[in-house]
Amino acid sequence: MERYQVTDTQGKRHKNDPNDWLREVEKPTYILDLLLSIINVSVQTVDIVAGLPKVKFE
């Protein structure tokens, strides 16, 4: 999420605002969609790992 923060380079006129890009491509929910995808993959991973057989080491 830190990649999608508004940053301002000190002493320069450049401002990095990901919201500008979101407005340009007319997809204002892009960052939220990314976050929801990460949550979905995490939940599915937990389900898969929970369904794996137990392994016993001697």
mmCIF file of the N, C-alpha and C atoms, coordinates in Angstrom:
data_MODEL
# 
_entry.id   MODEL 
# 
loop_
_atom_site.group_PDB 
_atom_site.id 
_atom_site.type_symbol 
_atom_site.label_atom_id 
_atom_site.label_alt_id 
_atom_site.label_comp_id 
_atom_site.label_asym_id 
_atom_site.label_entity_id 
_atom_site.label_seq_id 
_atom_site.pdbx_PDB_ins_code 
_atom_site.Cartn_x 
_atom_site.Cartn_y 
_atom_site.Cartn_z 
_atom_site.occupancy 
_atom_site.B_iso_or_equiv 
_atom_site.pdbx_formal_charge 
_atom_site.auth_seq_id 
_atom_site.auth_comp_id 
_atom_site.auth_asym_id 
_atom_site.auth_atom_id 
_atom_site.pdbx_PDB_model_num 
ATOM 1   N N  . MET A 1 1  ? 0.815   -1.186  0.000   1.00 0.00 ? 1  MET A N  1 
ATOM 2   C CA . MET A 1 1  ? 0.000   0.000   0.000   1.00 0.00 ? 1  MET A CA 1 
ATOM 3   C C  . MET A 1 1  ? 0.868   1.263   0.000   1.00 0.00 ? 1  MET A C  1 
ATOM 4   N N  . GLU A 1 2  ? 2.094   1.143   0.512   1.00 0.00 ? 2  GLU A N  1 
ATOM 5   C CA . GLU A 1 2  ? 2.927   2.341   0.561   1.00 0.00 ? 2  GLU A CA 1 
ATOM 6   C C  . GLU A 1 2  ? 3.286   2.852   -0.824  1.00 0.00 ? 2  GLU A C  1 
ATOM 7   N N  . ARG A 1 3  ? 3.209   2.005   -1.843  1.00 0.00 ? 3  ARG A N  1 
ATOM 8   C CA . ARG A 1 3  ? 3.482   2.445   -3.215  1.00 0.00 ? 3  ARG A CA 1 
ATOM 9   C C  . ARG A 1 3  ? 2.394   3.381   -3.729  1.00 0.00 ? 3  ARG A C  1 
ATOM 10  N N  . TYR A 1 4  ? 1.226   3.333   -3.126  1.00 0.00 ? 4  TYR A N  1 
ATOM 11  C CA . TYR A 1 4  ? 0.104   4.127   -3.607  1.00 0.00 ? 4  TYR A CA 1 
ATOM 12  C C  . TYR A 1 4  ? -0.181  5.336   -2.716  1.00 0.00 ? 4  TYR A C  1 
ATOM 13  N N  . GLN A 1 5  ? 0.859   5.831   -2.062  1.00 0.00 ? 5  GLN A N  1 
ATOM 14  C CA . GLN A 1 5  ? 0.728   7.038   -1.256  1.00 0.00 ? 5  GLN A CA 1 
ATOM 15  C C  . GLN A 1 5  ? 1.073   8.254   -2.100  1.00 0.00 ? 5  GLN A C  1 
ATOM 16  N N  . VAL A 1 6  ? 0.507   9.366   -1.724  1.00 0.00 ? 6  VAL A N  1 
ATOM 17  C CA . VAL A 1 6  ? 0.880   10.626  -2.367  1.00 0.00 ? 6  VAL A CA 1 
ATOM 18  C C  . VAL A 1 6  ? 2.223   11.037  -1.776  1.00 0.00 ? 6  VAL A C  1 
ATOM 19  N N  . THR A 1 7  ? 3.213   11.232  -2.647  1.00 0.00 ? 7  THR A N  1 
ATOM 20  C CA . THR A 1 7  ? 4.530   11.648  -2.182  1.00 0.00 ? 7  THR A CA 1 
ATOM 21  C C  . THR A 1 7  ? 4.935   12.923  -2.903  1.00 0.00 ? 7  THR A C  1 
ATOM 22  N N  . ASP A 1 8  ? 5.744   13.686  -2.230  1.00 0.00 ? 8  ASP A N  1 
ATOM 23  C CA . ASP A 1 8  ? 6.227   14.938  -2.794  1.00 0.00 ? 8  ASP A CA 1 
ATOM 24  C C  . ASP A 1 8  ? 7.743   14.965  -2.622  1.00 0.00 ? 8  ASP A C  1 
ATOM 25  N N  . THR A 1 9  ? 8.466   15.048  -3.720  1.00 0.00 ? 9  THR A N  1 
ATOM 26  C CA . THR A 1 9  ? 9.915   15.108  -3.657  1.00 0.00 ? 9  THR A CA 1 
ATOM 27  C C  . THR A 1 9  ? 10.324  16.482  -3.145  1.00 0.00 ? 9  THR A C  1 
ATOM 28  N N  . GLN A 1 10 ? 11.090  16.491  -2.092  1.00 0.00 ? 10 GLN A N  1 
ATOM 29  C CA . GLN A 1 10 ? 11.476  17.762  -1.470  1.00 0.00 ? 10 GLN A CA 1 
ATOM 30  C C  . GLN A 1 10 ? 12.329  18.586  -2.422  1.00 0.00 ? 10 GLN A C  1 
ATOM 31  N N  . GLY A 1 11 ? 12.021  19.854  -2.501  1.00 0.00 ? 11 GLY A N  1 
ATOM 32  C CA . GLY A 1 11 ? 12.804  20.770  -3.306  1.00 0.00 ? 11 GLY A CA 1 
ATOM 33  C C  . GLY A 1 11 ? 12.544  20.686  -4.799  1.00 0.00 ? 11 GLY A C  1 
ATOM 34  N N  . LYS A 1 12 ? 11.598  19.860  -5.208  1.00 0.00 ? 12 LYS A N  1 
ATOM 35  C CA . LYS A 1 12 ? 11.292  19.734  -6.634  1.00 0.00 ? 12 LYS A CA 1 
ATOM 36  C C  . LYS A 1 12 ? 9.802   19.963  -6.844  1.00 0.00 ? 12 LYS A C  1 
ATOM 37  N N  . ARG A 1 13 ? 9.445   20.156  -8.078  1.00 0.00 ? 13 ARG A N  1 
ATOM 38  C CA . ARG A 1 13 ? 8.036   20.405  -8.399  1.00 0.00 ? 13 ARG A CA 1 
ATOM 39  C C  . ARG A 1 13 ? 7.267   19.119  -8.671  1.00 0.00 ? 13 ARG A C  1 
ATOM 40  N N  . HIS A 1 14 ? 7.940   17.990  -8.610  1.00 0.00 ? 14 HIS A N  1 
ATOM 41  C CA . HIS A 1 14 ? 7.294   16.718  -8.940  1.00 0.00 ? 14 HIS A CA 1 
ATOM 42  C C  . HIS A 1 14 ? 6.509   16.186  -7.742  1.00 0.00 ? 14 HIS A C  1 
ATOM 43  N N  . LYS A 1 15 ? 5.269   15.844  -8.003  1.00 0.00 ? 15 LYS A N  1 
ATOM 44  C CA . LYS A 1 15 ? 4.419   15.262  -6.979  1.00 0.00 ? 15 LYS A CA 1 
ATOM 45  C C  . LYS A 1 15 ? 3.906   13.933  -7.523  1.00 0.00 ? 15 LYS A C  1 
ATOM 46  N N  . ASN A 1 16 ? 4.127   12.860  -6.786  1.00 0.00 ? 16 ASN A N  1 
ATOM 47  C CA . ASN A 1 16 ? 3.672   11.538  -7.198  1.00 0.00 ? 16 ASN A CA 1 
ATOM 48  C C  . ASN A 1 16 ? 2.328   11.264  -6.537  1.00 0.00 ? 16 ASN A C  1 
ATOM 49  N N  . ASP A 1 17 ? 1.276   11.378  -7.325  1.00 0.00 ? 17 ASP A N  1 
ATOM 50  C CA . ASP A 1 17 ? -0.074  11.157  -6.808  1.00 0.00 ? 17 ASP A CA 1 
ATOM 51  C C  . ASP A 1 17 ? -0.746  10.064  -7.637  1.00 0.00 ? 17 ASP A C  1 
ATOM 52  N N  . PRO A 1 18 ? -0.849  8.836   -7.093  1.00 0.00 ? 18 PRO A N  1 
ATOM 53  C CA . PRO A 1 18 ? -1.471  7.746   -7.835  1.00 0.00 ? 18 PRO A CA 1 
ATOM 54  C C  . PRO A 1 18 ? -2.931  8.030   -8.200  1.00 0.00 ? 18 PRO A C  1 
ATOM 55  N N  . ASN A 1 19 ? -3.564  8.918   -7.457  1.00 0.00 ? 19 ASN A N  1 
ATOM 56  C CA . ASN A 1 19 ? -4.952  9.260   -7.756  1.00 0.00 ? 19 ASN A CA 1 
ATOM 57  C C  . ASN A 1 19 ? -5.083  9.945   -9.113  1.00 0.00 ? 19 ASN A C  1 
ATOM 58  N N  . ASP A 1 20 ? -4.031  10.648  -9.549  1.00 0.00 ? 20 ASP A N  1 
ATOM 59  C CA . ASP A 1 20 ? -4.051  11.249  -10.880 1.00 0.00 ? 20 ASP A CA 1 
ATOM 60  C C  . ASP A 1 20 ? -4.200  10.179  -11.948 1.00 0.00 ? 20 ASP A C  1 
ATOM 61  N N  . TRP A 1 21 ? -3.418  9.108   -11.819 1.00 0.00 ? 21 TRP A N  1 
ATOM 62  C CA . TRP A 1 21 ? -3.496  8.020   -12.797 1.00 0.00 ? 21 TRP A CA 1 
ATOM 63  C C  . TRP A 1 21 ? -4.869  7.353   -12.755 1.00 0.00 ? 21 TRP A C  1 
ATOM 64  N N  . LEU A 1 22 ? -5.404  7.167   -11.550 1.00 0.00 ? 22 LEU A N  1 
ATOM 65  C CA . LEU A 1 22 ? -6.721  6.538   -11.417 1.00 0.00 ? 22 LEU A CA 1 
ATOM 66  C C  . LEU A 1 22 ? -7.795  7.353   -12.128 1.00 0.00 ? 22 LEU A C  1 
ATOM 67  N N  . ARG A 1 23 ? -7.681  8.669   -12.057 1.00 0.00 ? 23 ARG A N  1 
ATOM 68  C CA . ARG A 1 23 ? -8.639  9.528   -12.749 1.00 0.00 ? 23 ARG A CA 1 
ATOM 69  C C  . ARG A 1 23 ? -8.429  9.470   -14.264 1.00 0.00 ? 23 ARG A C  1 
ATOM 70  N N  . GLU A 1 24 ? -7.169  9.390   -14.700 1.00 0.00 ? 24 GLU A N  1 
ATOM 71  C CA . GLU A 1 24 ? -6.881  9.329   -16.140 1.00 0.00 ? 24 GLU A CA 1 
ATOM 72  C C  . GLU A 1 24 ? -7.485  8.089   -16.786 1.00 0.00 ? 24 GLU A C  1 
ATOM 73  N N  . VAL A 1 25 ? -7.367  6.948   -16.141 1.00 0.00 ? 25 VAL A N  1 
ATOM 74  C CA . VAL A 1 25 ? -7.876  5.699   -16.720 1.00 0.00 ? 25 VAL A CA 1 
ATOM 75  C C  . VAL A 1 25 ? -9.323  5.427   -16.321 1.00 0.00 ? 25 VAL A C  1 
ATOM 76  N N  . GLU A 1 26 ? -9.900  6.364   -15.564 1.00 0.00 ? 26 GLU A N  1 
ATOM 77  C CA . GLU A 1 26 ? -11.297 6.271   -15.133 1.00 0.00 ? 26 GLU A CA 1 
ATOM 78  C C  . GLU A 1 26 ? -11.600 4.963   -14.399 1.00 0.00 ? 26 GLU A C  1 
ATOM 79  N N  . LYS A 1 27 ? -10.700 4.612   -13.497 1.00 0.00 ? 27 LYS A N  1 
ATOM 80  C CA . LYS A 1 27 ? -10.896 3.417   -12.677 1.00 0.00 ? 27 LYS A CA 1 
ATOM 81  C C  . LYS A 1 27 ? -10.593 3.764   -11.218 1.00 0.00 ? 27 LYS A C  1 
ATOM 82  N N  . PRO A 1 28 ? -11.494 4.491   -10.571 1.00 0.00 ? 28 PRO A N  1 
ATOM 83  C CA . PRO A 1 28 ? -11.225 4.982   -9.217  1.00 0.00 ? 28 PRO A CA 1 
ATOM 84  C C  . PRO A 1 28 ? -11.140 3.892   -8.148  1.00 0.00 ? 28 PRO A C  1 
ATOM 85  N N  . THR A 1 29 ? -11.600 2.699   -8.449  1.00 0.00 ? 29 THR A N  1 
ATOM 86  C CA . THR A 1 29 ? -11.574 1.624   -7.450  1.00 0.00 ? 29 THR A CA 1 
ATOM 87  C C  . THR A 1 29 ? -10.377 0.700   -7.614  1.00 0.00 ? 29 THR A C  1 
ATOM 88  N N  . TYR A 1 30 ? -9.397  1.087   -8.430  1.00 0.00 ? 30 TYR A N  1 
ATOM 89  C CA . TYR A 1 30 ? -8.254  0.217   -8.729  1.00 0.00 ? 30 TYR A CA 1 
ATOM 90  C C  . TYR A 1 30 ? -7.512  -0.236  -7.473  1.00 0.00 ? 30 TYR A C  1 
ATOM 91  N N  . ILE A 1 31 ? -7.177  0.672   -6.586  1.00 0.00 ? 31 ILE A N  1 
ATOM 92  C CA . ILE A 1 31 ? -6.427  0.311   -5.383  1.00 0.00 ? 31 ILE A CA 1 
ATOM 93  C C  . ILE A 1 31 ? -7.268  -0.569  -4.470  1.00 0.00 ? 31 ILE A C  1 
ATOM 94  N N  . LEU A 1 32 ? -8.532  -0.262  -4.333  1.00 0.00 ? 32 LEU A N  1 
ATOM 95  C CA . LEU A 1 32 ? -9.418  -1.103  -3.531  1.00 0.00 ? 32 LEU A CA 1 
ATOM 96  C C  . LEU A 1 32 ? -9.520  -2.499  -4.139  1.00 0.00 ? 32 LEU A C  1 
ATOM 97  N N  . ASP A 1 33 ? -9.622  -2.579  -5.462  1.00 0.00 ? 33 ASP A N  1 
ATOM 98  C CA . ASP A 1 33 ? -9.669  -3.883  -6.136  1.00 0.00 ? 33 ASP A CA 1 
ATOM 99  C C  . ASP A 1 33 ? -8.403  -4.697  -5.870  1.00 0.00 ? 33 ASP A C  1 
ATOM 100 N N  . LEU A 1 34 ? -7.242  -4.029  -5.875  1.00 0.00 ? 34 LEU A N  1 
ATOM 101 C CA . LEU A 1 34 ? -5.991  -4.718  -5.566  1.00 0.00 ? 34 LEU A CA 1 
ATOM 102 C C  . LEU A 1 34 ? -6.007  -5.268  -4.144  1.00 0.00 ? 34 LEU A C  1 
ATOM 103 N N  . LEU A 1 35 ? -6.440  -4.453  -3.207  1.00 0.00 ? 35 LEU A N  1 
ATOM 104 C CA . LEU A 1 35 ? -6.502  -4.877  -1.813  1.00 0.00 ? 35 LEU A CA 1 
ATOM 105 C C  . LEU A 1 35 ? -7.452  -6.058  -1.634  1.00 0.00 ? 35 LEU A C  1 
ATOM 106 N N  . LEU A 1 36 ? -8.600  -5.999  -2.285  1.00 0.00 ? 36 LEU A N  1 
ATOM 107 C CA . LEU A 1 36 ? -9.556  -7.106  -2.191  1.00 0.00 ? 36 LEU A CA 1 
ATOM 108 C C  . LEU A 1 36 ? -8.994  -8.389  -2.808  1.00 0.00 ? 36 LEU A C  1 
ATOM 109 N N  . SER A 1 37 ? -8.221  -8.254  -3.864  1.00 0.00 ? 37 SER A N  1 
ATOM 110 C CA . SER A 1 37 ? -7.577  -9.419  -4.478  1.00 0.00 ? 37 SER A CA 1 
ATOM 111 C C  . SER A 1 37 ? -6.586  -10.059 -3.517  1.00 0.00 ? 37 SER A C  1 
ATOM 112 N N  . ILE A 1 38 ? -5.813  -9.238  -2.831  1.00 0.00 ? 38 ILE A N  1 
ATOM 113 C CA . ILE A 1 38 ? -4.844  -9.757  -1.860  1.00 0.00 ? 38 ILE A CA 1 
ATOM 114 C C  . ILE A 1 38 ? -5.561  -10.482 -0.724  1.00 0.00 ? 38 ILE A C  1 
ATOM 115 N N  . ILE A 1 39 ? -6.638  -9.908  -0.246  1.00 0.00 ? 39 ILE A N  1 
ATOM 116 C CA . ILE A 1 39 ? -7.415  -10.547 0.821   1.00 0.00 ? 39 ILE A CA 1 
ATOM 117 C C  . ILE A 1 39 ? -7.978  -11.870 0.337   1.00 0.00 ? 39 ILE A C  1 
ATOM 118 N N  . ASN A 1 40 ? -8.499  -11.902 -0.881  1.00 0.00 ? 40 ASN A N  1 
ATOM 119 C CA . ASN A 1 40 ? -9.069  -13.121 -1.441  1.00 0.00 ? 40 ASN A CA 1 
ATOM 120 C C  . ASN A 1 40 ? -8.018  -14.225 -1.545  1.00 0.00 ? 40 ASN A C  1 
ATOM 121 N N  . VAL A 1 41 ? -6.849  -13.895 -2.062  1.00 0.00 ? 41 VAL A N  1 
ATOM 122 C CA . VAL A 1 41 ? -5.776  -14.892 -2.192  1.00 0.00 ? 41 VAL A CA 1 
ATOM 123 C C  . VAL A 1 41 ? -5.349  -15.384 -0.811  1.00 0.00 ? 41 VAL A C  1 
ATOM 124 N N  . SER A 1 42 ? -5.285  -14.497 0.158   1.00 0.00 ? 42 SER A N  1 
ATOM 125 C CA . SER A 1 42 ? -4.895  -14.888 1.513   1.00 0.00 ? 42 SER A CA 1 
ATOM 126 C C  . SER A 1 42 ? -5.899  -15.868 2.122   1.00 0.00 ? 42 SER A C  1 
ATOM 127 N N  . VAL A 1 43 ? -7.181  -15.585 1.961   1.00 0.00 ? 43 VAL A N  1 
ATOM 128 C CA . VAL A 1 43 ? -8.225  -16.464 2.503   1.00 0.00 ? 43 VAL A CA 1 
ATOM 129 C C  . VAL A 1 43 ? -8.173  -17.824 1.809   1.00 0.00 ? 43 VAL A C  1 
ATOM 130 N N  . GLN A 1 44 ? -8.013  -17.834 0.496   1.00 0.00 ? 44 GLN A N  1 
ATOM 131 C CA . GLN A 1 44 ? -7.934  -19.100 -0.229  1.00 0.00 ? 44 GLN A CA 1 
ATOM 132 C C  . GLN A 1 44 ? -6.701  -19.900 0.194   1.00 0.00 ? 44 GLN A C  1 
ATOM 133 N N  . THR A 1 45 ? -5.595  -19.223 0.432   1.00 0.00 ? 45 THR A N  1 
ATOM 134 C CA . THR A 1 45 ? -4.378  -19.903 0.869   1.00 0.00 ? 45 THR A CA 1 
ATOM 135 C C  . THR A 1 45 ? -4.578  -20.555 2.231   1.00 0.00 ? 45 THR A C  1 
ATOM 136 N N  . VAL A 1 46 ? -5.218  -19.852 3.149   1.00 0.00 ? 46 VAL A N  1 
ATOM 137 C CA . VAL A 1 46 ? -5.504  -20.420 4.468   1.00 0.00 ? 46 VAL A CA 1 
ATOM 138 C C  . VAL A 1 46 ? -6.383  -21.659 4.326   1.00 0.00 ? 46 VAL A C  1 
ATOM 139 N N  . ASP A 1 47 ? -7.391  -21.597 3.465   1.00 0.00 ? 47 ASP A N  1 
ATOM 140 C CA . ASP A 1 47 ? -8.266  -22.755 3.252   1.00 0.00 ? 47 ASP A CA 1 
ATOM 141 C C  . ASP A 1 47 ? -7.493  -23.938 2.687   1.00 0.00 ? 47 ASP A C  1 
ATOM 142 N N  . ILE A 1 48 ? -6.625  -23.698 1.733   1.00 0.00 ? 48 ILE A N  1 
ATOM 143 C CA . ILE A 1 48 ? -5.835  -24.777 1.124   1.00 0.00 ? 48 ILE A CA 1 
ATOM 144 C C  . ILE A 1 48 ? -4.896  -25.401 2.151   1.00 0.00 ? 48 ILE A C  1 
ATOM 145 N N  . VAL A 1 49 ? -4.205  -24.552 2.906   1.00 0.00 ? 49 VAL A N  1 
ATOM 146 C CA . VAL A 1 49 ? -3.264  -25.062 3.908   1.00 0.00 ? 49 VAL A CA 1 
ATOM 147 C C  . VAL A 1 49 ? -4.007  -25.849 4.986   1.00 0.00 ? 49 VAL A C  1 
ATOM 148 N N  . ALA A 1 50 ? -5.180  -25.393 5.376   1.00 0.00 ? 50 ALA A N  1 
ATOM 149 C CA . ALA A 1 50 ? -5.966  -26.107 6.391   1.00 0.00 ? 50 ALA A CA 1 
ATOM 150 C C  . ALA A 1 50 ? -6.411  -27.471 5.878   1.00 0.00 ? 50 ALA A C  1 
ATOM 151 N N  . GLY A 1 51 ? -6.586  -27.608 4.576   1.00 0.00 ? 51 GLY A N  1 
ATOM 152 C CA . GLY A 1 51 ? -7.035  -28.873 4.007   1.00 0.00 ? 51 GLY A CA 1 
ATOM 153 C C  . GLY A 1 51 ? -5.920  -29.864 3.710   1.00 0.00 ? 51 GLY A C  1 
ATOM 154 N N  . LEU A 1 52 ? -4.690  -29.450 3.875   1.00 0.00 ? 52 LEU A N  1 
ATOM 155 C CA . LEU A 1 52 ? -3.559  -30.360 3.627   1.00 0.00 ? 52 LEU A CA 1 
ATOM 156 C C  . LEU A 1 52 ? -3.468  -31.405 4.711   1.00 0.00 ? 52 LEU A C  1 
ATOM 157 N N  . PRO A 1 53 ? -3.031  -32.605 4.361   1.00 0.00 ? 53 PRO A N  1 
ATOM 158 C CA . PRO A 1 53 ? -2.888  -33.640 5.386   1.00 0.00 ? 53 PRO A CA 1 
ATOM 159 C C  . PRO A 1 53 ? -1.746  -33.288 6.347   1.00 0.00 ? 53 PRO A C  1 
ATOM 160 N N  . LYS A 1 54 ? -1.895  -33.770 7.572   1.00 0.00 ? 54 LYS A N  1 
ATOM 161 C CA . LYS A 1 54 ? -0.865  -33.535 8.589   1.00 0.00 ? 54 LYS A CA 1 
ATOM 162 C C  . LYS A 1 54 ? 0.362   -34.381 8.248   1.00 0.00 ? 54 LYS A C  1 
ATOM 163 N N  . VAL A 1 55 ? 1.518   -33.811 8.450   1.00 0.00 ? 55 VAL A N  1 
ATOM 164 C CA . VAL A 1 55 ? 2.764   -34.519 8.212   1.00 0.00 ? 55 VAL A CA 1 
ATOM 165 C C  . VAL A 1 55 ? 3.458   -34.704 9.552   1.00 0.00 ? 55 VAL A C  1 
ATOM 166 N N  . LYS A 1 56 ? 3.848   -35.944 9.851   1.00 0.00 ? 56 LYS A N  1 
ATOM 167 C CA . LYS A 1 56 ? 4.526   -36.229 11.116  1.00 0.00 ? 56 LYS A CA 1 
ATOM 168 C C  . LYS A 1 56 ? 5.997   -36.503 10.821  1.00 0.00 ? 56 LYS A C  1 
ATOM 169 N N  . PHE A 1 57 ? 6.839   -35.870 11.586  1.00 0.00 ? 57 PHE A N  1 
ATOM 170 C CA . PHE A 1 57 ? 8.277   -36.073 11.468  1.00 0.00 ? 57 PHE A CA 1 
ATOM 171 C C  . PHE A 1 57 ? 8.751   -36.892 12.649  1.00 0.00 ? 57 PHE A C  1 
ATOM 172 N N  . GLU A 1 58 ? 9.679   -37.761 12.388  1.00 0.00 ? 58 GLU A N  1 
ATOM 173 C CA . GLU A 1 58 ? 10.202  -38.606 13.481  1.00 0.00 ? 58 GLU A CA 1 
ATOM 174 C C  . GLU A 1 58 ? 11.467  -38.042 14.021  1.00 0.00 ? 58 GLU A C  1 
# 
